[in-house]
């Protein structure tokens, strides 16, 4: 890859305008990092375009001169997907921040990628509509970043993840062409599904500039229960049993005691009572349009929980209590990082295998001298594993930590799972892709990348490396 010459810098500035062209140290500090293990890489220039045609011009220029391009949303990622580790140009999508149309008749919304996820949710809720995917960072992350990572969140257990709501995308290809990937319809068997190929591709195949999402009617009611356990294994065993009883909660979150304590302390909250011998809590939510049905489901869940030695159940009485419990869950990540649990893994297994995964990870911690805290979307088997190692605070390019993580991922694979449920691969997880995929599959992925991006300029070195 070539460095950006003064003449190329001027060409870039002429495309976006001097007000949205940045080469100062403050911008480099901000756009050279995200939420990944305190890593930082310095770009050569940062731009904030406003039109798809501007992005097309930028990509054509960079493709011509072999300049690395890193697309960036809100910078809330945890695997380094938005890190400009090769230098070059960072394209920030923050000015693409408009909700363009809410189609109430067809239950669809057309939005730009720089809209904050929670803003989108609240806006459509005013129309009685619901966009369910709700990652923990929904108050700050962009919907475009959610597209790139195929994000989920607590409600994925009932409603699915981002891919289940994307109908159509406007995308600027690395070579500068602008395409629509599909149609604004609920069924489409017309050729290859390029829309779903872009979703979860982590900004390696194109830059999304418009998004058409399907919506559903917003449920009228929800009930929230907190269930304490003296055994984290019992808590995780109860998860599968609830589904086997024929109940599908709208959310089912697992928090072990350390995660609860850290988050409650950071929020100065007493919403969750921390009693002696407490090992974990399940946060269980049901929602729908018939309160009697929901009450019946909660009663049935309570009966299942009793079989797994759950303690006294707590029911949130009002919206304030519900919000307080969800704040604690959403704060688990930030609180864990602040307490030294700086290495995060985003594993997912069939939900019945959760007890084995937790037991195995804890055993590896004891064997290798590090502490582990677990929390996550137990309802769909997605467990966030936070590691506090006394010597190593990052895993990137750290051979000792990588050897430990390979053991965790080999356990995950043996349990029928995979290494990322919603955070993606990005820069720091690509080392472990061979744990999951054989050479044939890896070469297929690399071939797709090169078809979209023959000069490998767009988010190069994310997910996997290409031979030079």
Protein Blocks (a to p, Z undefined) as FASTA:
>chain_A
ZZddfklmmmmmmmnopklccfbfklmmmmmpcfeghiacddfbdcddfbfklmmmmmmm
mmmnopacdddfehpafnopmpcfkgpadddfklmmccfbdcfknopadddfkbcfklmm
mmmmmnopacfbacfklmmpcfklmmmnopgbjklmmnopfklmcfbdcdddfkopacdf
bdcdfbdcehjafklmmnonlopnbccfbdcdddddddfbdcddddddfbfklmmmmmmm
mmmnopacfbdcdddfklmmmmmmmnopakbccdehiabdcddddddjbfklmmmmmmmm
mmmmmmnopacddddfbfklmmmmmmmmmmmmmmmmmnopabccdddddfklmmmmmmmm
mmmmmmnopacddedjfknopacdddddfkbcbfghplklmmmmmmmmmmmmmnopafbf
klonmlmlmmmmmmmpcfklmmmmmmmmmmmmmnopgoghihiacdZZ
